[in-house]
Amino acid sequence: MNKVSAYFRDSYRELLEKVTWPTWQQLQQSTMIVLIATLIITAIVWVMDLGIASALQFFYSFFKS
């Protein structure tokens, strides 16, 4: 039980003393970078989905009776 309490005590101390928290400006900047990257990746996946859907539709059109 002593090890468990030492673990939580050390974790709490590390959280307060050793962690470097970002400033509000850094947090906003990082958030914008993540949002922009998410939008770009979403757009790429959307274009790939449209391309594959069109290719499959073209391929399946050969087998329609």
Backbone bond lengths (Angstrom), bond angles and torsions (degrees), N, CA, C in turn:
res aa  C-N    CA-C-N  psi(-1)  N-CA   C-N-CA  omega(-1)  CA-C   N-CA-C  phi
1 M - - - 1.457 - - 1.525 110.44 -
2 N 1.316 116.30 -29.99 1.453 121.16 179.97 1.528 111.46 -64.12
3 K 1.338 116.83 -36.42 1.459 121.02 179.13 1.523 111.24 -67.25
4 V 1.313 116.08 -37.59 1.465 120.11 -179.63 1.521 110.61 -66.13
5 S 1.330 117.27 -45.37 1.463 119.71 179.70 1.529 110.70 -67.30
6 A 1.327 117.73 -35.54 1.471 120.73 176.67 1.526 110.62 -65.12
7 Y 1.319 116.05 -39.14 1.463 120.45 178.44 1.537 110.82 -60.89
8 F 1.327 116.85 -48.69 1.462 120.01 -179.93 1.527 111.66 -66.58
9 R 1.291 117.93 -38.24 1.459 121.32 178.11 1.528 110.63 -64.10
10 D 1.340 116.84 -45.19 1.459 120.48 179.07 1.531 111.53 -67.05
11 S 1.316 116.45 -37.80 1.467 120.04 178.37 1.521 110.96 -63.85
12 Y 1.315 116.48 -42.75 1.462 121.23 179.03 1.533 110.55 -64.29
13 R 1.335 116.89 -44.08 1.463 120.63 179.45 1.528 111.16 -63.40
14 E 1.324 116.32 -40.98 1.450 120.42 178.25 1.524 110.75 -63.78
15 L 1.310 116.40 -40.29 1.465 121.16 179.88 1.525 111.27 -62.03
16 L 1.323 116.81 -38.26 1.463 120.62 -177.59 1.526 113.67 -84.83
17 E 1.320 118.07 -35.87 1.466 120.57 -170.05 1.523 114.45 -105.47
18 K 1.313 117.90 -32.87 1.462 119.52 -171.21 1.523 114.23 -103.48
19 V 1.308 117.49 -19.49 1.463 120.90 -178.85 1.520 108.98 -79.68
20 T 1.329 115.99 133.43 1.458 121.16 175.55 1.522 107.92 -98.18
21 W 1.316 116.29 110.50 1.452 121.02 -178.47 1.526 109.70 -85.48
22 P 1.338 117.75 141.15 1.465 120.13 179.42 1.526 111.30 -70.78
23 T 1.331 114.51 154.06 1.456 119.11 174.27 1.528 108.27 -75.52
24 W 1.332 115.97 168.90 1.459 120.55 179.88 1.529 110.57 -60.59
25 Q 1.322 117.04 -40.16 1.468 120.88 179.88 1.529 110.95 -66.30
26 Q 1.319 117.76 -42.35 1.463 120.87 177.41 1.522 111.06 -63.42
27 L 1.315 116.31 -38.80 1.459 120.88 179.50 1.526 110.91 -65.26
28 Q 1.320 116.98 -42.75 1.464 121.08 178.21 1.524 110.57 -64.36
29 Q 1.327 116.31 -42.53 1.465 120.65 -179.47 1.529 110.68 -64.05
30 S 1.309 117.26 -44.32 1.460 120.91 178.82 1.520 111.25 -64.17
31 T 1.320 116.45 -38.76 1.460 120.56 179.17 1.520 110.63 -64.16
32 M 1.317 117.53 -41.88 1.464 120.81 178.82 1.528 110.89 -64.75
33 I 1.311 117.37 -39.90 1.464 120.45 178.43 1.527 110.24 -62.31
34 V 1.322 116.69 -43.91 1.465 120.87 179.36 1.527 110.45 -64.70
35 L 1.325 117.99 -42.82 1.466 120.63 179.71 1.524 111.70 -63.44
36 I 1.326 116.90 -43.92 1.467 120.57 -179.96 1.524 110.44 -65.67
37 A 1.327 117.15 -43.50 1.464 120.40 178.18 1.531 110.57 -62.32
38 T 1.324 117.21 -39.01 1.463 121.10 178.50 1.520 110.91 -64.02
39 L 1.320 116.73 -42.78 1.468 120.24 178.59 1.524 111.30 -64.48
40 I 1.319 117.65 -41.59 1.469 121.08 179.76 1.521 110.72 -64.77
41 I 1.323 116.70 -46.40 1.468 119.72 -179.89 1.530 110.61 -65.10
42 T 1.330 117.21 -38.35 1.464 120.83 177.24 1.523 110.65 -62.10
43 A 1.332 117.11 -42.51 1.461 120.91 179.37 1.531 110.88 -64.70
44 I 1.312 117.44 -40.08 1.467 120.76 178.88 1.522 110.44 -63.82
45 V 1.330 117.35 -45.19 1.466 120.56 179.32 1.520 110.26 -64.84
46 W 1.336 118.05 -38.42 1.458 121.46 178.95 1.530 110.82 -63.02
47 V 1.341 117.28 -44.47 1.471 121.10 179.04 1.528 110.17 -64.27
48 M 1.334 116.73 -41.56 1.466 119.87 177.63 1.529 110.70 -62.28
49 D 1.317 116.99 -41.00 1.461 121.41 179.04 1.524 110.86 -63.04
50 L 1.334 116.59 -43.97 1.468 119.57 177.83 1.522 111.24 -62.43
51 G 1.320 116.63 -41.98 1.464 120.52 179.80 1.515 112.21 -64.14
52 I 1.312 116.84 -45.46 1.465 119.96 179.58 1.518 110.72 -66.85
53 A 1.325 117.58 -40.18 1.467 120.65 178.43 1.525 110.43 -62.02
54 S 1.325 117.31 -42.29 1.467 120.64 178.62 1.524 111.02 -65.63
55 A 1.326 116.92 -42.10 1.461 120.43 179.69 1.528 110.63 -64.28
56 L 1.324 117.43 -42.12 1.460 119.64 178.93 1.520 111.36 -68.10
57 Q 1.319 117.25 -37.78 1.465 120.09 177.57 1.529 110.04 -63.13
58 F 1.330 117.32 -41.33 1.465 121.70 177.38 1.527 110.37 -63.97
59 F 1.322 116.94 -43.73 1.463 122.17 -179.63 1.530 110.71 -63.90
60 Y 1.341 116.84 -44.73 1.468 120.56 -179.19 1.524 112.30 -68.93
61 S 1.317 117.37 -22.58 1.470 119.57 179.99 1.537 111.15 -65.77
62 F 1.332 118.27 -22.50 1.465 121.06 178.16 1.528 111.74 -71.36
63 F 1.323 117.05 -23.87 1.459 121.12 -174.17 1.528 113.47 -102.79
64 K 1.336 117.24 3.46 1.455 119.88 177.28 1.523 108.98 -74.55
65 S 1.300 115.04 144.03 1.458 117.03 178.71 1.498 112.10 -100.40
